[in-house]
Amino acid sequence: MDSRSTQRQVLMVEDTASVAALYKSYLNPLGLMVSIVGTGTEALSFVKDITPDLILLDLRLPDMTGMEVLESVRRDHGNIPVVIMTAHGSIDVAVEAMRHGAQDFLIKPCEADRLRITVNNALKEENKAPKERQKSKQGGAQYQGFIGNSLPMQAVYRVIESAASSKATVFITGESGTGKEVCAEAVHAASPRNDHPFVALNCAAIPKELIESELFGHVKGAFTGASTERQGAVELANKGTLFLDELCEMDLDLQSKLLRFIQTGTYQKVGSSKTSTVDVRFVCATNRNPWVEVQEGRFREDLYYRLHVIPVTLPPLRDRGEDVIEIAHALLALMSVEEGKNFSRFSPQVINLFQRHSWQGNVRELQNVIRNIVVLNTGEEVTLDMVPPPISGGGGAEIARTVQLTAEPQNDADARDGVSHNHSIDKSQIEPLWVVEKRAIQAAIDACEGNIPRAAGLLEVSPSTIYRKLQAWQEAAGSNREIK
């Protein structure tokens, strides 16, 4: 019997001959029969004569687009698995291709292991029965701390997998609460550096006077209060990954020092003339548009090009479809255990409400809502009346009305007669608004054990807002002492 007949047939549609030859060599250990064509017309002609087990399809072809080839294959040849090959800038198109029936996609340039794993997975998937294949695609996915299997998140997972093995800097953007630190940790966990430290530094949560010391460390006596020598984040992250969160909040002067460090791998502690060398992999994040920050002069252009190598944009929760409910269920289970409660499910009305809500605060907002439900209620099923405003549609007026209606009456006679008394408030009891605000902020910080970004999430403001207020109050206290 001819051994060729037992080989799996892969058609690679790639118009750059050198790239096609390289990828074919990557697949040699798998024992596949790989045929290469350079145009969409040749690909469609090949499929008419021989039905391949898998098509590796480049999106950019000289005679037609990869999407046109995909649509033609799906229309005329049914369920042949297709894996899209695309460059970083075309990831959105690749996600669209998956909506039109592509099974997976690869980001070029692609390393040998990633190509082999993707091809193997596609061929295994092709062997499954249709029902089993559908079930595996719809099943709840968990990837390196992320929950959800929506197409936008699948795109993020592929970028992480492709980028993790290199030292190239990953630049994460996305709205506040979308999971940028989770993404950074995923890059580290999937990388060869995963047995070395992952160190996170929030550039918005540290005063600009201290951030250089936090980043590079300081020697004893470098400034007032520097009573001991201190290691900086770059030293702690040696051989591992350094995550710079809210990078666009970094002071311009420090940006130039960071650029020098990235270029040379060397740095000096604050107050020291000694030069040290470390090996770190950078992952950066911001909830702003970094290029707009460059254009407006708040972020160095040369630093932007140094760091913006592999961009990852995290989709907002409202664009992640069924992921909302999967994440909600996972949070409900976790928080029920933490709080000693028995919640295990949501009512259909709550599920419908969660799917319709816009989630402006993204996953962080969902976390806060689930925590509120679990802490303040008891039961096995989360019902609509347990959902706090404004998610439930209530607002300030509804809350005030509820408080007024449930307030304890002054005495039994008042309760019987329905009499309302307007008691005058002592003016001496009224506090300035900044005092009330300060108390609320301090309470949130205490509840979060000093973690300002987490406190900011509870208060639904940015960490930089809290830090500016703390700094302003500290300066005001200092000026008062000087006056005295």
Summary of the structure (lengths in Angstrom):
residues: 484
radius of gyration: 28.3
end to end distance: 99.7
largest distance: 101.1
contacts: 1420
relative contact order: 0.07
helix: 52%
strand: 15%
